[in-house]
Amino acid sequence: MFWDAVCTLVFVVLTYFLCQKRFRNLVRHFMCILIIVSLANLIFRYGAMPGYHFYLLFLGSIPFFMFENKLVIFAYFLSILGIYLVYDFRYSAFPITPDSELGFLYYPNLICAITVFFFIVYNFKSQSLSYQSIIKAQVDDLSQLSFKLMLQKDEIVIKSNQLQQKSLVLENQNHSIYESLRLAALLQREALPPLETIFNGIKSGFLLYKPKDVVSGDFYWAKSTWHGTIIVVADCIGHGVPGAMMAVLAANLISQIVEDQGKCFPSEILLELDRRLQRRIKQDPESELADGMDIAVVLIKDQNVSFAAASRPIVKISTDGKVQIYKGTRNQLAAAKPKFSEYETLELTGEQGDRFYLFTDGAADQFENTSGKRLGTKQLISELSQIQHLSLSIQKEEMESFYKKWQGDQKQTDDILLIGFET
C-alpha cells in the first residue's frame, strides 16, 4: 500500500508538472501507457477473477477519446488487445469459455457487443472531428475577419492621425486668429475714450459694454467741450470684424468733426458724419455695405439735454417714475439713399435727479434662456424703471446680473451697449 501511494503521488505530481509545461500530448501518451501497464499487472496478478475482459473493453475506448490521429489510436488498441490475447491463450489459468447457459451464443454476443460499442465510440469521434472542422472553419473565418478589422483599424488610426494633424493646424490657426482679434480689440478700446472721461461734467453715469465677439460693432464716444458734454452711442450694422472696422472708422471721424471742426451740436455731427462715411465707403445700393449705422448723439449742459439720432431712441425716467421715449430720425446713417438726411435736434429739459438712457438694439434683442423669448425694448425699459431707486453705479451691477440671468446658457445675440446718466 505504501509503494502504491508513493507511485500514485509521483504520477499526479509528474502529470501536473507536464501540464504546466504544456506537454499535454506527452501526458496523454504517458497515461495510456500507464493504464496498459496497470492492466497487464492486474491480469497477471489476479488472472480472470477481476473480469479483465471488461477492463479491456473500457481501456480499448480510451485512445478514441484522448487522441485524434488514427494511427496512434490503432496502435494503442492493438497493444491492449495483444495483452488480452497473450494472457488468455498462454498464461491464463482460467481461460474464457462459453457459459453453459448461453451456449454457442456467448462469443457472437460478445463480438457484437464489442463491435457496437466501438461503432458508437467511432461515430462519436467522427462527429467530434466534424464539429472540430466546423469550429476550425469558423475560427479561420474569424481570423480573416479579425485581419480585416486590423486593417480597418490601421486605416482608422492613419485617418485619426491625419485628423489630429489637421486639428492641430486648425487649432494653431484659431489661436493665431484669436490673438489677432484680441489685439484688434485692444486697438479698438484705445480708439474709444477712457471710461473715466466719459461722464466729465455730468453728475453721474454708467456704461455697460458687452461685445458679442472679441471685437464689437457697437461703440461709444464722449468729449467734454465748452458747449457741454457730448456722448455718442452707435451700432454699426453687423458685429465682429466688419462691424469693428466700421466702428473704429466712425469713431475717428467723430473725433475729427468735434475736435478739428469744432462742431458740437448733435444734428451737425450726424450730418457731417453721414457725408464723410458715404464718401469713405462709396455706398452702392447693391453692395454688401449698403446697410448703415444706428447712432444717437446727446449734448448735455446743466439740466438741458440736446438729442439727435438715426434710428435710436433716448429714454428719460423722471424722479417721479414717469417714462418718456424720444425717437430720432428713422433713416440710418451712411445707408445708401438718394440724398443726405436732415437730422432734427430735440431739446429736452430735465430736473435734478432725472435719468436718461441710450442703448443699441443688441440691448433689447437678447433671447431668454428657457422660453427663447426676445427681451424687447418695452421690457428693457420696464427693468430700468424698477431700479430707479438705486444709484447709477448700482444700476449697472443690477443690469449685468439681469442680462446674465436672462441669457443663461444661450449665446449672446448681438453686441450690447447701454449708457445711463443723470443730469
C-alpha positions, 0 to 999 in steps of 0.5 A: 500500500505504501509503494502504491501511494508513493507511485500514485503521488509521483504520477499526479505530481509528474502529470501536473508538472507536464501540464504546466509545461504544456506537454499535454500530448506527452501526458496523454501518451504517458497515461495510456501507457500507464493504464496498459501497464496497470492492466497487464499487472492486474491480469497477471496478478489476479488472472480472470477473477477481476473480469479483465475482459471488461477492463479491456473493453473500457481501456480499448475506448480510451485512445478514441477519446484522448487522441485524434490521429488514427494511427496512434489510436490503432496502435494503442488498441492493438497493444491492449488487445495483444495483452488480452490475447497473450494472457488468455491463450498462454498464461491464463489459468482460467481461460474464457469459455462459453457459459453453459447457459448461453451456449454457442451464443456467448462469443457472437454476443460478445463480438457484437457487443464489442463491435457496437460499442466501438461503432458508437465510440467511432461515430462519436469521434467522427462527429467530434472531428466534424464539429472540430472542422466546423469550429476550425472553419469558423475560427479561420473565418474569424481570423480573416475577419479579425485581419480585416478589422486590423486593417480597418483599424490601421486605416482608422488610426492613419485617418485619426492621425491625419485628423489630429494633424489637421486639428492641430493646424486648425487649432494653431490657426484659431489661436493665431486668429484669436490673438489677432482679434484680441489685439484688434480689440485692444486697438479698438478700446484705445480708439474709444475714450477712457471710461473715466472721461466719459461722464466729465461734467455730468453728475453721474453715469454708467456704461455697460459694454458687452461685445458679442465677439472679441471685437464689437460693432457697437461703440461709444464716444464722449468729449467734454467741450465748452458747449457741454458734454457730448456722448455718442452711442452707435451700432454699426450694422453687423458685429465682429470684424466688419462691424469693428472696422466700421466702428473704429472708422466712425469713431475717428471721424467723430473725433475729427468733426468735434475736435478739428471742426469744432462742431458740437451740436448733435444734428451737425455731427450726424450730418457731417458724419453721414457725408464723410462715411458715404464718401469713405465707403462709396455706398452702392445700393447693391453692395454688401455695405449698403446697410448703415449705422444706428447712432444717437448723439446727446449734448448735455449742459446743466439740466438741458439735454440736446438729442439727435439720432438715426434710428435710436431712441433716448429714454428719460425716467423722471424722479417721479417714475414717469417714462418718456421715449424720444425717437430720432430720425428713422433713416440710418446713417451712411445707408445708401439713399438718394440724398443726405438726411436732415437730422432734427435736434430735440431739446429736452429739459430735465430736473435734478435727479432725472435719468436718461438712457441710450442703448443699441438694439443688441440691448433689447434683442437678447433671447431668454434662456428657457422660453427663447423669448426676445427681451424687447425694448418695452421690457428693457425699459420696464427693468430700468424703471424698477431700479430707479431707486438705486444709484447709477453705479448700482444700476449697472451691477443690477443690469449685468446680473439681469442680462446674465440671468436672462441669457443663461446658457444661450449665446449672446445675440448681438453686441450690447451697449447701454449708457445711463446718466443723470443730469 
